[in-house]
Amino acid sequence: MKRQLIGKSYLQVATQTASPGHLVLMLYEGAIRFLERALQGFDMEDPAESNQTINNNILRAQAILDELNGALNVGEGGDVAASLRGLYNYLDRRLQESNLRKEQDGIHETIKHLGILRDAWREMLSKAPEPAEAQMAGFAMVG
């Protein structure tokens, strides 16, 4: 119990002090983590526990996609932001289908796409100066 509280406190401090670019990276990583947990639900023997694990973790990943989508500034981000918006909307629909049908395909597809975005974002952060990092992908975030 104490270990969980320390972990939550650390995460809270990390999210409050992270730059906007690092927050986006954390969101990608969180969505992937939730989707991996959703996949674990398919291996559970108890149908109720399986459905609950799949559903809850997909919903958490969808909430992150919604947050990422809402942070986009299509006006300033141009084609990149518009493309990301389209991708986020598509992935959200795929996750909704996977949750409804209890199928893994949309989850795997979403993990693949988010993994590519996460890796590209991580690479960009390692090369870009702090103030420019969030603007490079059309995000309108305040630090």
N, C-alpha and C positions, 0 to 999 in steps of 0.2 A: 504494500500500500504506500509506504513512504517513498519507495523507488518510483512509483507512478507519479506521485505528486512532484517529485524533483524533475522528472522528465517533462511533465506538463509545464512546470515553471520555466524550465530551460526553453521549451518551445515558444512559450509566450514572450519571453525576453528576446529570443531570436527573431520572431516575427515583428516585434515592435522596433527593433534596431536595424533590421536588414534594409538594404537599399531597395528601391523599386524593382530593379533588375533581378536581385537575388530573391525577392518575394515571388516573382514569376517563376523562377527556377524551383522554388520550394513548392509552388502550386502544382507544377508538372510532376514533381517527384511524389507529392501527396496523392494525386489522382492515380498515378501508376500503382502506388502502394495499395490503395483501396481496391483497385481492379484486380490486383494479384490476390488479395484477400477474398474477393468475390469468387474468383476461380477456385479457391480452396473449398468453397461451399458446395461445389459440384461433387466433391469426394466424401461428403458427410453422409452417414447412413440414415440419420433421422431426417425425414422429409421437411418437417417444420423448421428445424435448425438450419437445414440446407437452404431452404427458401428465404429464411430471414437473413442469413449471412450474405447470400447473393444480393437480395433486394437492398439491404442497408448499405452495403459497400458500393453498389452501383449508384444509389442515390447520392452518396457522399462524393463520388467521382463526378457525377452530373452537376452537383452544386459547385464544384471547383471549375468545371467547364463554363458554367454560367458566370462565375466570378471573372474568369479570364476573358470571356466574351464581353462582359460589361466594362472591362478595363480598356478595351480597344478604342482608339480614337481614329475612326475611319477618315475623318476630314483631314487630319494631318498625316496619318499613316498610309494613305493612298491604297495602291494595289495590294501591298503586303497585308495591311490591316483588313482589307476587304476579303482577301483570300483566307486569312486566319478565321474571320467571322464565319465564312462559308464552311470551313473545315470543322470548327467547333460545333456549329449547328448540325452538320452531318454526323459527327461522332456522338452527339447527344441523342440523335434519332436512333443510331445503331445500338447505343446502350439501352435505350428505352425498349427496342425490339428484343434485345437479349434478355432483359429483365422480364418482359412479358412472357416470352416463350421459354425462358430458362435454357437458353442456348449460349454456347461459349464463343461463337464466331465473332460477334460484334465486340466482345470484350477483348479478344486477342487482337483484332484489328485496331481498336482504340489504343491499346497498350503499345502497339507497333508505331502508330503515328505520334503518340505523345512521347515515346522514347526518342524518336528522331528530332522532334521539336526540343525536347529537354537537352539532348546532346548539342544541338545547334546553339541553343541559348547559352549553355555552359561555355561553349567555345567563344561565342560573342562576348560574354562577360570577361573572359580571360584576356581578351584583346582590346576591349573598348574602355575608354575613360569613363568613370562613374556617371557624370551628368548626362552623357549621351546614350548610355546603355538602354534605357527604357524607350527613348525616342526612336531608336533604330528599328523597332518592330511595330511602331504605331500604337504603343500603349500610352494611355493618358493617366498616369498614376502619379500620386503625390507621395513624397517620402517623408 
